[in-house]
């Protein structure tokens, strides 16, 4: 007799009328994990949008109520400040690299004026009390410490109402890039240094150890740690010494 070598289903037969239970032992976990990953990703994106809106809202509250003119130092090519704070009556950008004239392509929002200057020389170009608000976002860390202190002195002289500084919390390693040697970080600033000058400091971007260069998430899976960073924002906002970045403001 030839033995039957076919593979038979050894699972027990379910009595008629008894519903089949899915997802028990032996069921592949991957579909469930995929759904969980998608849920975390969607939730993380919602928190990411909320975080960006939260940062922009802080800027709007600092600028729009009473500042009709803004000097944006290190403004860059993309008009980041104007994207976060729309409706500034008059704004002027200062950078070594300013946008080219409009060439028919879609372009970022533009300041009313641009000055192609080294920010270390602004004291020679703008008189005292010439702008309601002076902003330096992601700038001061690219200067040597003494140059940064001189920049703050100049900003506080030029502003008639408010100075705003956004910078990493402490020194954050960031090298120069082949196309932009000015990307290198040359100094670090801590909460106490701004508080001593009379600044109010808010923590931004969550718990400091979770992020690294260019504010990228340090560990994988990035979706999970991004969510962790966003969840800690509510704590570090009022405890800025634990935050990744600092939003500092001074009424002059």
Backbone as a ProteinNet text record, in pm:
[ID]
protein_1_A
[PRIMARY]
XXXXXXXXXXXXXXXXXXXXXXXXXXXXXXXXXXXXXXXXXXXXXXXXXXXXXXXXXXXXXXXXXXXXXXXXXXXXXXXXXXXXXXXXXXXXXXXXXXXXXXXXXXXXXXXXXXXXXXXXXXXXXXXXXXXXXXXXXXXXXXXXXXXXXXXXXXXXXXXXXXXXXXXXXXXXXXXXXXXXXXXXXXXXXXXXXXXXXXXXXXXXXXXXXXXXXXXXXXXXXXXXXXXXXXXXXXXXXXXXXXXXXXXXXXXX
[TERTIARY]
85.1	0	88.5	53.5	130.9	82.6	174.9	132.4	83.3	-13.1	-65.2	25	101.3	197.5	141.7	17.1	-39.8	-52.2	-43.3	-52.2	-197.1	-234.5	-372.8	-385.3	-501	-529.9	-556.6	-466.9	-478.8	-559.4	-609.9	-684.2	-817.7	-867.3	-993.7	-1110.5	-1207.7	-1326.8	-1418.9	-1467.1	-1552.3	-1695.6	-1765.7	-1906.6	-1987.9	-2089.8	-2175.6	-2237	-2243.8	-2308.2	-2215.7	-2089.1	-1994.2	-1907.5	-1906.6	-1828.3	-1679.2	-1608	-1462.5	-1398.1	-1304	-1232.4	-1104.3	-1089.5	-970.4	-871.4	-743.7	-641.8	-589.6	-618.1	-568.2	-429.2	-387.5	-254.4	-237.3	-121.7	-90.3	-122.7	-197.2	-227.8	-108	-74.4	39.9	19.1	120.7	104.8	128.1	179	223	110.2	-9.4	-115.7	-148.8	-153.1	-182.7	-72.3	54.1	165.9	163.7	128	121	14.5	-100.6	-205.6	-161	-91.2	-41.7	59.6	148.4	249	182.6	78.3	6.1	-61.9	-118.3	-183.8	-84.5	33.6	136.5	184.5	200	244.6	142.9	14.3	-89.5	-97.7	-89.4	-94.6	26	142.8	263.3	253.4	193.5	178.8	86.3	-20	-109.5	-37.3	43.2	119.5	225.4	285.5	385.5	324.5	205.9	137.7	104.7	63.7	31.2	154.7	269.6	392.3	432.7	425.5	459.8	365.7	236.3	139.4	165.8	209.3	238.3	355.3	461.1	577.2	537.9	463.9	420	329.6	245.3	155.1	233.1	338.6	423.5	482.9	529.1	586.3	480.9	362.4	255.5	220.7	215.5	182.7	290.8	414.6	524.4	535.6	489.1	511.4	387.3	276.4	162.5	86.9	74.5	-10.6	34.2	165.8	210.1	333.3	375.9	495.7	455.9	469	432.3	551.5	672.9	793.1	887.5	942.5	1027.3	1154.2	1267.4	1396.5	1432.8	1440.4	1463.2	1608.5	1690.6	1833.1	1859.2	1943.8	1966.5	1839	1768.9	1634.1	1631.6	1744.3	1747.8	1670.5	1660.8	1600.9	1452.7	1404.8	1271.2	1162.7	1200	1099.5	1031.2	1110.7	1052.4	969.3	1018	943.3	808.7	806.1	681.7	580.8	628.8	537.6	472.6	546.5	492.3	408	446	375.8	334	215.3	162.4	99.5	103.3	35.5	122.1	255	343.6	335.7	300.2	282.1	406.1	523.2	645.5	760.7	827.9	937.7	1057.3	1175.2	1301.8	1391.2	1450.1	1536.9	1683.7	1767.8	1913	1979.2	2064.3	2136.6	2249.3	2348.6	2453.9	2402.9	2296.8	2236.4	2089.7	2051.7	1914.3	1849.9	1717.4	1649.7	1677.6	1689.3	1706.2	1574.6	1579.5	1454.8	1358.8	1231.7	1127.6	1146.8	1143.4	1166.4	1048.2	932.7	813.6	782	874.5	851	785.1	718.5	662.8	773.3	747.6	849.9	797.3	888	844.8	796.1	730.5	689.4	812.6	799.2	913.9	896.1	1009.5	1010.7	992.4	957.7	941.4	1076.1	1180.5	1315.8	1414.9	1529.4	1639.2	1769.1	1853.9	1987.3	2087.4	2178.1	2279.8	2397.2	2395.4	2492.6	2539.6	2658.1	2704.4	2633	2563.1	2483.6	2571.2	2699.1	2788.2	2809.6	2760.4	2778.9	2649.4	2543.2	2413.7	2416.1	2501.7	2508.7	2552	2622.8	2670.1	2566.8	2458.4	2363.5	2223.1	2188.3	2052.7	2058.7	1994	2000	1918.4	1938	1866.2	1716	1640.4	1493.6	1433.7	1497.9	1450	1347.6	1333.9	1232.9	1165.9	1036.7	966.5	1024.2	1052.7	1097.9	1216.3	1315.3	1430.2	1437.1	1444.6	1437.2	1565.1	1618.4	1731.8	1695.3	1654.7	1611.6	1717.2	1766	1870.8	1991.2	2035.7	2146	2260.8	2229.4	2334.8	2433.7	2389.9	2478.7	2582.3	2566.3	2662.1	2773.8	2770	2870.8	2954.3	3076.7	3156.5	3085.4	3117.9	3045	3047.8	3164	3172.2	3095.4	3097.8	3021.6	2871.9	2829.3	2689.1	2645.5	2729.9	2698.3	2687.7	2779	2773.5	2646.2	2605.7	2482.7	2362.5	2354.6	2243.9	2243	2361.3	2369.2	2311.9	2349.7	2303.1	2152.6	2102	1958.8	1879.1	1928.1	1857.4	1860.1	1960.1	1966	1875	1870.6	1792.4	1642.4	1603.1	1461.3	1404	1284.2	1217.1	1117.5	1079.4	982.7	1028.6	1082.5	1104.2	1217.9	1290.6	1394.3	1353	1365.4	1332	1449.4	1489.6	1601.9	1556.2	1585	1554.5	1684.3	1720.5	1850.7	1846.8	1938.8	1945.9	1976.4	1937.4	1965.7	2105.3	2203.2	2341.7	2405.7	2530.9	2602.3	2550.8	2521.2	2475.5	2570.1	2641	2735.6	2664.1	2716.2	2666.5	2780.2	2829.4	2943.3	2899.7	2997.8	2972.5	2937.3	2866.3	2834.2	2914.8	2934.1	3014.2	2962.5	2832	2776	2748	2766.3	2740.5	2826.8	2943.1	3031.2	2973.4	2870.6	2812.3	2714.9	2693.3	2605.5	2668.7	2797.4	2865.8	2822.1	2802.9	2773	2903.7	2915.2	3038.3	3021.9	2898.8	2876.3	2745.8	2728.6	2605.4	2558	2426.1	2366.6	2268.7	2274.9	2189.8	2088.2	1989.4	1878.9	1928.4	2019.9	2066.3	2129.7	2195.9	2261.7	2160.4	2045.8	1941.3	1866.1	1840.7	1769.3	1848.1	1979.9	2063.3	2050.2	2017.4	1998.9	1854	1768.2	1629.7	1531.6	1574.2	1486.9	1390.5	1273.8	1180.6	1210.3	1218.7	1261.8	1154.9	1121.2	1025.7	1098.4	1072.6	1131.1	1052.3	1124.5	1062.7	1120.3	1038.6	1080	1105.3	1044.6	1047.3	1179.2	1187.4	1301.5	1428.9	1533.2	1656.5	1722.5	1735.2	1809.1	1746	1620.7	1553	1591.6	1659.2	1691.7	1841.6	1884.2	2025.5	2039.3	2146.9	2174.3	2056	2031.2	1917.7	1783.8	1781	1659.7	1603	1686.1	1641.4	1625.7	1528.5	1509.9	1633.4	1678	1804	1793.6	1679.3	1670.2	1563.8	1562.9	1463.6	1384.4	1257.4	1183.3	1151.3	1172	1159.5	1017.1	916	777.3	748.6	799.3	775.5	843.6	970.9	1045.5	1002.7	954.8	896.1	774.6	691.7	574	613.8	717.6	766.3	814.2	884.6	932	816	715	600.3	523.4	514	441.7	514.1	647	722	722.4	672.5	672.9	594.1	482.3	402.2	474.7	572.8	650.5	767.3	840.8	962.7	935.7	813.8	783.1	803.2	758.5	773.7	899.3	974.5	1101.3	1208.2	1243.6	1326	1465	1517.2	1651	1653.5	1535.7	1528.2	1492.4	1465.9	1416.1	1530	1494	1593.4	1630.2	1532.3	1557.9	1493.1	1540.4	1495.5	1437.2	1318.8	1259.5	1265.7	1347.1	1378.1	1326.1	1265.2	1213	1242.8	1268.6	1300.4	1222.9	1147.7	1084.7	1185.6	1216.8	1323	1262.8
-119.6	0	124.4	220.8	345.6	438.9	485.9	574.3	708.4	766.3	898	1005.3	1075.1	1176.4	1318	1333.6	1468.5	1532.4	1668.1	1743.4	1766	1723	1735.5	1846.7	1908.5	2013.8	1948.9	1978.6	1915.6	1998.1	2116.9	2200.5	2136.8	2154.8	2092.5	2150.6	2065.6	2110	2182.4	2302.9	2382.7	2335.6	2320.3	2280.5	2383.6	2338.1	2427.6	2530.7	2654.6	2760.6	2831.9	2785.2	2851.8	2943.8	3074.5	3168.1	3143.7	3167.8	3152.2	3273.6	3250.3	3357.8	3385.8	3508.2	3544.7	3618.7	3613.7	3689.3	3620.5	3489.9	3417.4	3365.7	3266.5	3209.6	3152.3	3177.9	3125.9	3223.5	3330.7	3430.6	3523.3	3558	3644.9	3781.4	3835.7	3966.6	4082.5	4057.7	4168.1	4262.1	4211.4	4307.4	4400.8	4344.7	4428.4	4531	4488.2	4580.5	4690.2	4652.8	4752.2	4857.2	4808.8	4903.9	4994	4936.5	5016.9	5120	5077.7	5170.1	5286.5	5253.6	5359.8	5454.5	5398.3	5480.9	5575.4	5521.2	5604.1	5712.7	5675.2	5773.4	5886.4	5850.1	5951.9	6039.4	5974.9	6051.1	6143.2	6091.1	6172.5	6292.9	6274.5	6386.7	6493.3	6447.4	6544.4	6625.1	6555.6	6626.9	6716.2	6669.7	6750.6	6881.7	6874.7	6995.6	7083.9	7020.3	7097.2	7167.2	7098.1	7158.8	7277.8	7261.7	7371.5	7489.1	7460.2	7565.5	7632.4	7554.2	7608.1	7705.9	7668.2	7757	7884.2	7868.3	7984.3	8074.3	8012.3	8091.5	8174.1	8116.8	8194.9	8315.3	8294.8	8406	8511.9	8467.2	8564	8646.5	8581.1	8653.2	8753.5	8725.3	8815.6	8931.9	8910.5	9010.2	9091.9	9024.8	9092.2	9191.7	9170.5	9264.2	9409.2	9434.9	9573.3	9606.9	9517.4	9542.8	9558	9676.7	9701.7	9696.3	9691	9679.1	9577.6	9487.5	9378.5	9371.4	9360.6	9335.8	9190.2	9110.3	8965.7	8936.8	8905.4	8881.9	8736.7	8713.8	8578.1	8520.2	8599.5	8563.8	8444.9	8417	8304	8331	8225.8	8238.1	8201.3	8132.7	8073.6	8153.1	8261.6	8341.8	8269.6	8196.8	8112.6	8194.1	8311.1	8391.8	8434	8473.9	8521.1	8408.5	8285.2	8172.1	8143.2	8167.1	8140.9	8257	8377.5	8496	8581.1	8556.2	8635.6	8763.7	8868.3	8991.4	9096.1	9078.6	9183.4	9303.4	9421.5	9536.8	9573	9568.4	9603.1	9518.7	9445.5	9359	9374.7	9363.8	9379.8	9261	9200.1	9084.9	9120.3	9056.5	9075.5	8939	8920.9	8794.4	8815.3	8725.3	8727.3	8676.1	8594.7	8541.2	8582.4	8668.3	8715.7	8662.8	8653.5	8597.3	8675.8	8603	8667.2	8732.2	8826.1	8887.5	8782.9	8812.4	8719.8	8685.9	8555.1	8511.3	8435.2	8451.3	8384.8	8253	8196.2	8070.2	8096.2	7994.1	8012	8048.8	8140.7	8190.1	8196.9	8195.7	8210.4	8352.6	8368.5	8503.2	8590.3	8713.9	8803.7	8916.8	8960.4	9081.8	9202.3	9314.6	9437.3	9488.9	9462.2	9503.5	9394.3	9393.3	9304.1	9383.4	9346.2	9404.3	9289.3	9287.5	9182.8	9228.7	9180.6	9226.6	9111	9126.2	9041.4	9088.6	8999.1	9040.7	9100.8	9072	9127.1	9277	9332.7	9476.3	9555.5	9496.5	9566.1	9695.5	9703.6	9826.9	9945.7	9918.4	10025.8	10065.5	9988.8	10012.1	10050.1	10020.7	10049.1	10131.7	10247	10334.1	10279.1	10338.9	10296.5	10315.8	10222.1	10228.8	10240	10180.3	10194	10088.7	9980	9876.8	9839.6	9812.4	9771.3	9641.4	9545.7	9413.7	9369.4	9310.3	9253.3	9104.9	9019.7	8875.2	8810.2	8714.2	8631.7	8486.4	8416.1	8276.4	8184.2	8089.2	7995.3	8069.7	8170	8254.4	8265.2	8296.3	8333	8220	8094.8	7979.9	7966	8039.8	8036.6	8139.7	8211.5	8312.6	8269.5	8321.5	8302.3	8368	8326.2	8371.7	8525	8584	8729.8	8800.6	8743.4	8801.7	8792.2	8680.9	8666.4	8767.5	8791.2	8892.2	9031	9061.6	9190.8	9201	9088.6	9089.3	9119.8	9058	9086.8	9234.2	9290.2	9432.3	9518.4	9484.8	9563.1	9546.8	9424.1	9400.6	9479.2	9479.6	9548.4	9699.8	9748.7	9892.5	9929.5	9844.3	9873.9	9859.7	9764.9	9740.3	9848.1	9893	9990.2	9924.1	9797	9728	9589.5	9508.8	9368.1	9306	9215.9	9133	8987.3	8909.9	8767.4	8687.6	8585.3	8498.1	8353.2	8276.3	8133	8058.2	7964.1	7898.5	7763.8	7671.6	7546.5	7573.1	7479.7	7486.8	7430.9	7519	7475.5	7449.9	7404.8	7381.6	7255.3	7266.6	7154.7	7141.7	7029.1	7010.1	7013.8	7095.3	7098.7	7149.1	7068	7108.5	7196	7256.6	7329.2	7229.8	7276.5	7192.8	7241	7155.8	7196.5	7322.8	7342.6	7458.9	7576.7	7557	7666.6	7652	7716.6	7706.2	7772.7	7856.9	7927.6	7841.4	7716.7	7626.5	7576.8	7593.4	7542.7	7617.3	7541.8	7601.8	7633.4	7755.7	7801.2	7830.3	7828.5	7858.4	7793.9	7791.7	7741.3	7836.4	7848.1	7942.2	7869.6	7900.7	7833.9	7931.3	7873.8	7952.4	8065	8031.2	8130.4	8252	8234	8346.6	8447.4	8397.5	8488.9	8549.1	8468.9	8518.8	8632.2	8620.7	8726	8857.8	8848.8	8971	9020	8951.4	8994.8	8930.2	8826.8	8761.6	8664	8650	8542.9	8427.6	8305.4	8191.3	8083	8031.5	7922.5	7804.1	7682.6	7563.8	7519.7	7479.3	7438.2	7302.9	7222.8	7096	6983.4	6990.2	6875.9	6850.9	6732.8	6695	6687.9	6754.7	6773.8	6645.3	6538.5	6420.2	6348.7	6378.4	6305.2	6352.2	6467.3	6522.3	6547.7	6560.9	6582.2	6688	6687.2	6789.1	6811.8	6939.6	6981.6	6940.3	6923.2	6886.4	6752.1	6666.5	6533.9	6443.1	6351	6254.8	6165.6	6142.7	6073	5921.6	5859.3	5713.5	5664.2	5534.1	5466.8	5367.8	5347.6	5404.7	5552.7	5632.4	5776.7	5819.2	5746.4	5783.3	5779.2	5675.1	5659.8	5771.6	5797.9	5897.3	6039.8	6059.6	6189	6215.9	6113.4	6127.1	6153.7	6083	6106	6249.6	6300.8	6438.8	6536.3	6512.5	6601.6	6599.1	6481.1	6468.7	6539.6	6550.4	6618.4	6769.7	6819.3	6963.2	7038.1	6981.1	7047.7	7065	6977.2	6985.9	7082.4	7069.3	7148.5	7293.4	7323.3	7462.3	7554	7510.7	7591.7	7555.5	7456.4	7416	7412.4	7528.9	7535.2	7474.5	7461.7	7404	7256.9	7193.5	7054.9	7044	7156.4	7156	7149.9	7114	7108.5	7247.7	7336.1	7471.2	7573.7	7698.4	7806.6	7920.4	7966.7	8085.5	8195	8295.4	8398.2	8534.3	8608.8	8739.9	8840.6	8963.1	9073.7	9196.3	9253.9	9383.7	9490.7	9578.8	9678	9814.1
0	0	0	-81.2	-87.7	21.9	107.8	217.4	164.4	232	194.9	254.3	166.8	211.6	201.8	167.2	154.7	292.6	292.2	418	451.7	569.4	612.7	716	716.6	815.2	949.4	1045.8	1177	1274.9	1228.1	1321.9	1353.8	1474.9	1513.9	1435.6	1411.3	1339.4	1435.5	1390.3	1476.8	1463.2	1572	1565.4	1489	1422.2	1346.3	1439.1	1390.5	1467.8	1562.8	1576.3	1665.6	1581.8	1608.8	1527.1	1541.8	1431.1	1430.5	1496.9	1586.9	1654.9	1578.9	1529.5	1454	1544.2	1504.1	1576.3	1698.1	1715.3	1831	1806.3	1885	1872.3	1733.4	1675	1543.2	1431.8	1460.4	1359	1341.2	1216.4	1189.6	1253	1323.9	1388.4	1293.8	1171.8	1087	1045.4	1006.7	973.7	1089.4	1210.9	1327.5	1350.9	1336.8	1355.1	1250.2	1127.2	1021.1	1052.5	1104.4	1140.3	1254.6	1353.2	1465.3	1417.7	1325.4	1272.3	1200.3	1121.9	1053.4	1150.2	1257.6	1359.8	1425.8	1462.9	1526.3	1430.4	1303.7	1204.7	1189.4	1179	1164.9	1289.2	1405.5	1529.6	1540.9	1502.8	1506.6	1414.8	1295.2	1203.1	1259.7	1328.7	1391.3	1497.6	1580	1682.4	1618.9	1505.7	1436.8	1390.4	1331.6	1289.5	1408.5	1517.5	1637.2	1691.8	1688.7	1738.7	1655.1	1521	1432.5	1454.5	1469.6	1494.5	1628.7	1727.8	1859.9	1853.6	1783.7	1768.9	1694.8	1584.3	1507.9	1591.2	1673.5	1757.4	1858.8	1916.1	2007.1	1934.5	1811.4	1734.6	1705.3	1666.8	1637.4	1760.8	1876.3	1998.8	2036.7	1997.7	2029.2	1931.1	1807	1702.8	1669.9	1641.9	1578.8	1667.2	1796.3	1870.9	1862.4	1865	1874.8	1791.9	1703	1621.8	1474.1	1421.3	1281.9	1188.1	1243.1	1159.3	1221.8	1137.9	1186.4	1102.3	1169.9	1105.4	1129.9	1022.9	1031.1	993.5	1092.8	1071.4	1035.5	933.3	885.6	827.9	748.1	702.4	607.7	538.8	447.4	319.6	236.7	104.4	102.5	205.7	199.7	273.3	335.2	404.1	518.4	600.2	705.8	804.3	843.8	940.9	883.8	758.1	698.1	678.9	661.5	651.9	786.4	894.8	1028.3	1079.4	1040.8	1090.8	971.4	921.3	811.1	865.1	784.4	821.4	888.8	886.9	940.6	847.1	896.7	807.8	725.8	788.1	714.3	769.2	680.4	724.7	632.4	692.6	619.8	653.2	552	571.2	554.3	635.4	628.9	619.7	518.8	503.9	404.4	410.4	308.6	174.7	180.3	58.4	57.4	-35.2	-44	-171.2	-175.4	-292.8	-419.9	-530.8	-661	-701.5	-795	-842.8	-897.1	-887.4	-932.1	-1079.8	-1112.2	-1250.2	-1308.2	-1249.5	-1301.7	-1237.1	-1157.6	-1089.1	-954.1	-897.6	-763.3	-665	-577.7	-487.3	-344.5	-247.2	-108.5	-82.9	30.3	67.9	85.7	48.6	50.1	149.7	204	283.6	191.4	251.1	171.9	121	198.2	158	198	128.6	165.4	168.6	266.2	274.9	278.2	181.4	178.1	263.3	388.3	486.7	572.6	630.1	738.4	864.9	933.4	1049.9	1159.9	1157.3	1258.2	1239.9	1128.6	1101.9	1112.3	1164.8	1162.4	1242.1	1344	1423.7	1339.5	1229.3	1141.2	1036.3	1024.3	914.6	960.3	1085.4	1131.3	1259.2	1260.8	1379.8	1496.2	1609.6	1730.3	1714.2	1768.9	1769.3	1629.3	1530.1	1392.5	1352.8	1431.9	1406.5	1537.5	1529.9	1651	1706.6	1617.4	1659.6	1575	1638.2	1568	1602.1	1498.4	1514	1462	1537.1	1492.7	1519	1415.1	1428.3	1369.1	1450.8	1406.7	1352	1424.9	1377.8	1477.6	1602.6	1696.8	1720.4	1705.9	1725.1	1614.6	1504.9	1394.1	1412.4	1524.6	1554.6	1674	1681	1801.6	1919.5	2039.2	2157.5	2172.1	2157.9	2173.4	2062.6	1941.4	1830.9	1858.6	1918.2	1953.8	2057.5	2156.1	2258	2195.8	2103.8	2034.1	1949.2	1888.4	1808.9	1897	2014.7	2105.7	2146.2	2173.4	2208.5	2096.3	1971.3	1856.7	1836.7	1849.9	1834.7	1937.9	2062	2169	2149.5	2078.7	2049.7	1932.6	1830.3	1710	1735.6	1821.2	1848.5	1940.9	1909.4	1995.6	2090.2	2060.1	2145.1	2189.5	2095.1	2131.6	2050.5	2117.6	2054.1	2070	1962.2	1964	1911.2	1987.1	1948	1958.5	1855.7	1855.4	1829	1918.5	1908.6	1980.7	1947.5	2025	2172.3	2256.1	2399	2423.1	2442.4	2456.8	2321.4	2325.3	2200	2131.6	2004	1921.8	1803.6	1796.3	1686.6	1552.2	1462.2	1324	1235.8	1143.4	1060.2	942.9	880	755.5	645.5	544.6	429.2	309.5	208.8	91.9	23.6	22.6	-46	47.5	178.7	271.3	396.5	396.8	514.5	638.4	620.7	734.5	813.8	771.7	845.6	976	991.4	1110.3	1236.2	1344.1	1473.5	1546.2	1593.1	1657.3	1806	1854.4	1996.9	2041.7	2172	2231.4	2339.7	2353.6	2448.6	2539.2	2668.5	2765.6	2824.4	2890.7	2943.9	3034.2	3125.5	3221.6	3158.8	3045.1	2978.2	2925.5	2879.9	2834.2	2952	3054.7	3171.6	3236.9	3240.6	3299.6	3225.2	3096.3	3015.7	3019.4	3095.4	3109.6	3014.8	2942.2	2845.6	2913.2	2855.9	2890.2	2795.7	2847.2	2766.8	2769.3	2650.4	2633.4	2568.1	2614.2	2553.6	2430.7	2326.1	2200	2156.3	2090.2	2027.7	2126.3	2244.1	2333.8	2404.3	2465.8	2549.3	2466.3	2514.7	2439.4	2390.6	2471.8	2425	2305	2272.2	2165.3	2025.3	2016.4	1884.3	1871.5	1744.5	1716.3	1606.7	1531.2	1430.9	1338.2	1307.2	1222.9	1284.2	1415.6	1489.5	1447.4	1388.6	1348.5	1470.4	1462	1569.7	1580.5	1702.8	1724.4	1700.9	1736.5	1736.4	1639.1	1617.9	1535.6	1622.2	1591	1478	1501.2	1399	1414.7	1448.1	1395.2	1425	1575.1	1639.5	1783.3	1861	1831	1907.4	1872.8	1750.9	1715.8	1802.6	1818.5	1903.4	2048.2	2095.4	2231.8	2249.3	2148.3	2154.6	2161.2	2080.1	2077.3	2209.2	2268.4	2394.7	2509.2	2500.2	2606.1	2589.1	2475.9	2453	2559.9	2602.8	2704.7	2836.5	2862.4	2986.4	2970.6	2860.5	2843.4	2806.2	2760	2724.9	2844.5	2960.4	3081.2	3160.6	3113.5	3174.9	3065.7	3012.8	2891.7	2904.6	3025.1	3036	2994.8	2985.1	2939.9	2791.3	2725.9	2588.7	2487.4	2365.6	2258.1	2208.3	2196.5	2148	2239.7	2226.7	2314	2229.9	2269.8	2210.2	2316.9	2290.3	2390.9	2343.2	2433.6	2397.2	2506.3	2462.6	2555.4	2514	2606.3	2583.4	2621.8	2526.8	2550	2585.6
[MASK]
++++++++++++++++++++++++++++++++++++++++++++++++++++++++++++++++++++++++++++++++++++++++++++++++++++++++++++++++++++++++++++++++++++++++++++++++++++++++++++++++++++++++++++++++++++++++++++++++++++++++++++++++++++++++++++++++++++++++++++++++++++++++++++

